[in-house]
Amino acid sequence: MKNISILGVTGSIGTQALDVLRFHKDKFKLVAISAYKNIDLTLDIIEEFKPRVVAINDKASFEKLKNIKGTLDYDFELLYGMEGLIKVATLKEVHTVLTSVVGMIGLKPTLEAIKCKKDIALANKETLVVAGELVMNEAKKYGVKILPVDSEHSAIFQCFQGNDLKSVDKIIITASGGPFRGYSKKQLENVSLNQALNHPKWSMGKKITIDSSTLMNKGLEVIEAHWLFDCDYENIEVVVHPQSIIHSMVQYKDGAVIAQLGVTDMKLPIQYALNYPLRDNNISEKLDFYKINELNFYKPDTEVFRCLKLAYKAGKMGGLMPTILNGANEVCVDLFLNEKIKYLDIPTIVEECMEVFKNNMEVSLKNIIDLDKSVREYIMNKYN
């Protein structure tokens, strides 16, 4: 029995991970969870899985659950905020931590989990975007596995199995293209929130859905792939593949390309990460090749979708520039979700921050957190 903790249990990845645990109830035990503020769903999860530790990251929701806790038949340790996230990530009996919170908040508990020698099933891409050097160095130091859960990075990871990484020519990350594939800049000027949230292939949280539409999600994945697979940015290519059947590919020096294919179901990469290095029984629908009429591939338009171009630039500049990029994007997406800024303001403000803030500090946890806070305050003061 493998003991699992989940950071972000009520989100898209977290709830699908629960489906994996239900499917493999004889193999996994959920011992700790964190949630933001969906208390009703959290209560259902507590009743079903009976975790020993529960952390809530929203103060009002924490107080609400605290008041309800005494009326429940099942007792558990209830914690609040970052202290709670770290406890969930570092419990002695936990073997693997699934980090599926969205944003910078996942960084510190992930680092603490690594120091406690927990394997990391990583669905929080911001952790590697802003602190890839720190995270991978710590993982190596403590002998910890970083198992990618993003469908693209899981695909690349699977394509590497049994091969010498020195023989890799390039990594090819596929992108659906989002709801605005083929749009001109003029067409994007009046994009509505509802349009941006209408992803044609994947069911995801709001923040990731907006990132997918701007291609920032793909840019963050490029930076993440750089750290996960120790690959130069010149050897990481993004290809728009609308069918989302090929989840990513690896081209080797002899010209051979190995691709990982599957249905658009996040339970597949979640199951692979939790079961690694084993493969297990099928948890979702299998591909029917007789129903696949075509596979199309296009070059992304980085002049229209500038977020991808900015992410490559930030990654190549290195240092704390990805922290600036990520922090600016998170705030901009939040402002767009609250209809405070327009869709095309997102890359404009991100680029502004990359020019305003200096990338001249040491890459340390303190500097990452301080700079991230400064970027967020700058945007909120100017655009909120």
N, C-alpha and C positions, 0 to 999 in steps of 0.2 A: 504494500500500500504506500503510495507516494502522497505526502502531505503538501497541499497547495495553499498559498494565500493569493488573494486578488486585490490589487489596488485599482479602484474604479469599477466595482462590481455591478453597478446599475447602468453603466454605459453600454454602447453597442457591442464592443469587444467583450466586456465583462459578462453580459447576459448570454452571449453566444458561447462563452467559455463554460457557463453553467450547463448549457445543453451538452457540451462535451463531457462534463463531469457526470451528468445524469446517464449518459450513454455508457460510461465506463465506471459505474458506481462501485464496482468491485476493485478498481485500481487506484482511485483517487479519493482523498478526503480533504474537504475544504475546512481549514482550521482558523482562517482569519480573513476579514474583508474590510475594505474601506469604501465609503460612498460619499457623495457630495451632499445632496439634500432630498433625494427621492426616498422619503421615509416609508411610504406605503410599500414600495417594492423591496426596500431593505428589510422590512418586517417579514414579508413573504419569504425572503431568502433565509433569514434567521430561523424561521419556523421549519423550513425544509431541510437546510444543511447543518443547522446548529453549530455555527463557528464559535470558537472559544473567545476570540477577540473581534470587536467591531469598532471601527474608527469612522467618525463623521467629520467632514471638513467645513461644514456650514454651521455657524454658531447657533442660529435659531433652530435649525433642524436637530442639532445635537441636544439642545435643551428639550425639544419635543420628545425625542426618543428616550432621553433620561427620565422624563415623567412617565412614559409608557412602560419602561423597562420593568418596574416593580409589579406590574399587573400580568406579566407574562409567566408562563409555566417553566420556561427555560431561562437559565441565568447565563450571563456572559460578561466579559470585561468590556466596558464602554469607554472609549477615549475620544479626545477632540484634537483636530488640527494636525500640525506636522508631527507632534509627539505620537499621535495615534498612527499616522502613516508609517512612521519609522518602526513602531512596535509591530505592526502588521507585517512589515517587510523583514523583520529580524527575529521573529519567534524561533526559539531553539529547535522545535520539532518540524519546522517548515523545510522542505527540500527545494521547492521551486517557487519563485515569486513571479506571478504574471502582473506586469506593470502596464495597465491599460488606462490610467488617468491621462487626461489631455493637457498638454502644456508643460511649462517649466516646473510645475509642482512635483513632477515625478522624479526629478534629478536627485535630490538629497536622499529620499528613502531608497532609491536604487543603489546609490553609492554605499549606503549603510548596509544594505542587504549583501552586496558584494564582499564587504569587509567581514561579514558573518558567514561567508562561503556558501551563499545561496545561489543556485543557478537562476538565471534571469530569462524568463520568456518575455521578450521585449516588444510591446505594442506602442510604447510611448516614444515616438521618433524624436521628440524635442530633446530627450536625454542625450542622445548621441550628436544631435545637431549642435547644441551649445557646449557640450563637454565630452566630445568623442575621445579626445586625447586622454583626459582624466579617467573616463570610464573603462576604456580598453586597457590602459596601463594597470588599473586596479584589478581588472578581471584576470589579467595575465599574472599579476603578483599573487593573487589568492587562488589561482587555479579554478576560476569560475567560468562556466559556459554562458555565453550570451546567445540565446536562441531566438532568432527573429520570428515575429508573428505577423508583421505586415505581409500581405500576400506576395508582393514583389520581392522582398528580401528573403522570405521563406523559399520562394521559387529559385532564386540565385543560390541560396544555401544548398538546396536539393541538387541543383545542377553541378555543384562542386563535388558532391560525394563521389569518392573513388578516383578523383583526379588530382593531379599535381597542380597546385595554384600557380606555380612558376610558368606553367604552360598556357596561362590565360592571356588572350589578346585583348578582349574587352568585355565589359558587362553591359547588357542591353536591358534597360528598364522599360517595361511597357506602360502606357498610359491610355485610359479610355478616351481621353480628350474632353471629358465632362459634357455638360449640357450645351456648351457654346463652341464646340469644335467646328471650325470653318468660318466663324464669325470674323468680321472686320472690326477694327477699333471703333469705327463709327457705330456699328451695331451694338457694341458693348456700352455705349455711353448712357443708355437709358435702361440698362438691365435692372430688373426688380429683384427684391429679396426672394420672392417665391420662385422665380425663374432659376436663380442661382442655387436654391436648395433642391431643385428637381434633378437629381443625378440619374442618368439613364441606365446605370448598371448596378451600382452598389448602394446598399442601405447603411448609412453611417451617421455619426453624430453631426450636428450642425456645423461645428467649426471645421471638421475634416471635409465635409461636403463643400463648403465655400472654398477651402484650400484646393480641393480637386478641380473646381471650376476655374480658378485662376492659374492653375498648374503650379502653385506654390507647394502643394503637397508633393508633387513630383520633384521639385527642387530640393525640398527637405529630404526626400528619399535619396537623392543623389549624394548629398552630404553624409547621410547615414550610411550609404553603401561604401563611401570612401573609407569610413572608419571600420565598419564591420568586416570588410574584405580586403583592407589595406591596398586599395586600388587608386591610382592616379585619376584625377578628374578628366584628363584627356582620354582616358580609357573607359569612361562611363558615358553611355549614350542613352538618350531617351527617344523612344519610338511610340508614336500614337497608334494604338491598336483598338479600334472601337468595339470589337466583339468581346474583349476582355476574356478570351479563352486561354491565350498564352500569357502567363502571369509575369514572366521575365525570362531572359535567356543569357547564356554565357557562350561567347565565341572564343575558341582556342586558337593557338598560333598556327595550327595546321589548316585553319579555315573551317573546321567542324563547328557547328552550333548545336548546343544542347539546350532544349527548352523544357519548361515545366508547364503542363496544361492541366486545366481542371475547370469545373463549374465555378460560378461566382458565389462562393460560399466561404465565409471566413472561418467556419468551423474546421475546415481542412487544415489550414496552417496552424490554427490553435492546437488541434489534436497532434499534429506532427511535432510541434515544439514541446508539448507536455509529455509526449511518448518517446521523444528522441533518446536513443538512435533507432528505436523500433518503429515499424509501421503497424497500424492496427486495422481492425475491421472498418469497412466503409461507413461513414457517419452521415453522408448526404448523397444526393443524386450523382450518378456517374455520367461522364460525357457520352453522348450518342453521336458518333462521327458521321452517321448517315444523315443527321439533321444539320450538320455544319456545312453551309453552302459556300462560304468564302471566309478567308482571313485577310484583312486589309492592314496595311502599314503606311504611316505618313510621317513626314518630318514635322515636329512641332514648330509653330510660328512664334518665335521668341520676341518678335517685334510687337505683336499684338498681345501675347501673354507674357508680359515682361517679368513676372515674378520668377519664372523659371530661369531667365537670364540673370536676374539679380542673385538668385541662389547659387548659381555656378560662380558668379563673381565673388560672392561672400566666401564660398568654400575655398576658392583658389587663394584669396587674400589670407585666409586662415586667422589664427589668433582668436580675438574676441568678435570679429566681424560676423560670424554666424549667430552669435548671441544677439547682436544688434538687429540683424535680419529677422530672427525668430521673434524677439520681443516686440518689435514694431509690427510684425504681421499679426501676432496674437491680438494686440490692442486694436489694430485696424479691422480685423474680422469681427471683433466684438462690437465695435462702433457701427460697422455695416449691418450686423444682425439687429442692432437697435435703431437702425435707419438714421444714424447721425452723419454718415458720410456716404458718398456714392461708390458704386462698384469700382470704377477706374481710379478712385482715390487711393485704393489699397496699395498698388505698386508705386504710386507717386509718393506717398508718405513713407513707405518703406525705403525707397531710394533716398529721400530727403534725410532720413535718420542715418543711413549709411555714409552720407556726406558730412553730417553735423557732428556725429560722435567719432572720437578718435580710437583707433585700433592699436594702442601703444602700451597696453598693460599685459602683465604676465597672465597666462591662462591658469587661474586658480578658482576654487569654488567661491571664495569671497568676492573676487573681482567679477565673476560671472553674475552672481546674484545682485551685486551693487549696480553693475552696468545695466542689467535687465530692468531693474527698478527705475533707473534714470531715464531710460528710453521710454518706458511706459508713462512716467510722469510728464515727460516732454510732450508726448502726443496728446495725453488727456488734457493738459493745460491749454494746448493750442487748438485742438479739434473737437473736444467734447461739447 
